[in-house]
Amino acid sequence: GDLLRELNQFGLAQQVYELLVRDFPQHRGVLAAELALADSHRAQAAADPARLESAIAGYERLQDLSSASVDLRLESGFKHGFALLQAGRADRAQQVWWPAASIYLQADADSPGRLGPRGRHWLARMLFELGVLHEQHGRLEQARDMFELILRRGLPHAEAARAAFLRVGGNSGTP
């Protein structure tokens, strides 16, 4: 499935992931296959808009699945919001991203190291995109807050966050 996605054969990749999810539901890698299945649906959305709704449903399910790893839930949450943006539902994307980001920011503050490198990457992307949405709607203070969270928490993509922070009027003395 992964190789087929690399070759832009998303329909065939989808079939492989569907088979894996259906035939190996107890396998430890099944959630990764479900995430890849949702990615395959999203990749096909330009040709078939119904695929985007399938992707959104898949991402939402994984984001809410308590048995999934924190990192996978964050990745699913980011992609859930991003697919909503792709569907033209920016307000809904914000409603998905901010509560998810808040939960994981608090969890990381309470138990540093709970988030792995992948989870920190997806959390930073979530906060960055929230900042961009705020900026696009003229809410510069909220945009600064999102970019500043990335900087203060030492999350990945700090250079992009710092540039965005300064662009929306942030103080250059902020970490």
Order of alpha helices (4+ residues) and beta strands (2+ residues): alpha-alpha-alpha-alpha-alpha-alpha-alpha-alpha-alpha
